[in-house]
Amino acid sequence: MSQTAAIGESTIDPIEHTSLSLRVLARLLDYPTAELQDAAPELIEIINAERRLPAPQRLALSDWCRRLAKTDLLDLQAEYVGLFDRGKATALLLFEHVHGESRDRGQAMVDLLAEYEAAGFVLDARELPDYLPVFLEYLSTRDEEEIGRWLGEIRHILALLAARLEEREADHALVPTALLSLIGAEGDIQAHRPKVKEEKPDHTAEALDAVWEEEAVRFSAQSDEDCALQSAEGRRRAERKNEVASQTVRIMPAPDAVPAAIARQ
């Protein structure tokens, strides 16, 4: 699913503040906590310094951070659960939107985990490797070329997710939109909006009941063996992939100089 995002160079140490921006976007898309609320001023500072994002997007993200800081935490958490834990249309698991529950999804996660391990990125056991906030944390440790390449790889997933979150009138749509803006691809969202408007909601009580009525998956010794074989093959494929030079992709240039304050960790 490789795609290219054609973009220019930044003249002022772009990778450092873009890494911080990716961490901010990861936090905004993760389960809300009191620590997130307390960090709102710092998040706003980092967002405002990310000149690759259009001014309206920076303003919208900053306003959202202020709302997060002022809203009751239990209300934020309830909203989050309703948005991401009921139904799969707005799932934050990248491969859910590509492979669903097929065997290919497991293989894709094995390959992605191998990428993490090869880069020395240690994954928290609580999360799956394709969980978008975790993936953004990983990207924040990579160089500019790799960030651009990966965002180009998942741009269609980001555009679909943004369209679905917009349809739910969720501020969280700002995150995939911002990620697309980093590679100049925010226009991709429009292609998904008409189809998304016609989709049947999968987060309603009726839709959730239907899911529970589906036949449970049964695992056998043979299926366990298949998974082991897939895992081993996935690692070999990842090793072979690392031997091939990655396609060069760049992030959008920043029009203005970034303040020195962004550089602090």
Salt bridges, closest charged atoms under 4 A:
GLU9 OE2 - ARG250 NH1 2.47
ASP30 OD2 - ARG27 NH2 3.20
GLU45 OE1 - ARG264 NH2 3.02
GLU50 OE2 - HIS17 NE2 3.70
GLU50 OE2 - ARG52 NH1 3.81
ASP63 OD1 - ARG66 NH1 2.95
GLU96 OE1 - ARG105 NH1 2.94
GLU101 OE2 - LYS88 NZ 3.16
GLU101 OE2 - ARG105 NH1 3.46
ASP111 OD2 - ARG237 NH2 3.62
GLU115 OE2 - LYS241 NZ 3.43
GLU117 OE1 - ARG235 NH1 2.71
ASP124 OD2 - ARG126 NH2 2.89
ASP130 OD2 - ARG105 NE 3.92
GLU137 OE2 - ARG27 NH1 2.18
GLU144 OE1 - ARG52 NH2 3.52
GLU146 OE1 - ARG142 NE 3.23
GLU146 OE2 - ARG149 NH2 3.64
GLU166 OE1 - ARG193 NE 2.76
GLU167 OE1 - LYS197 NZ 3.47
ASP171 OD1 - ARG67 NH2 2.97
ASP188 OD2 - ARG155 NE 2.76
GLU199 OE2 - ARG164 NH2 2.79
GLU215 OE2 - ARG218 NH1 2.73
ASP226 OD2 - ARG103 NH2 3.48
GLU233 OE1 - ARG236 NH2 2.94
GLU233 OE2 - ARG240 NH2 3.30
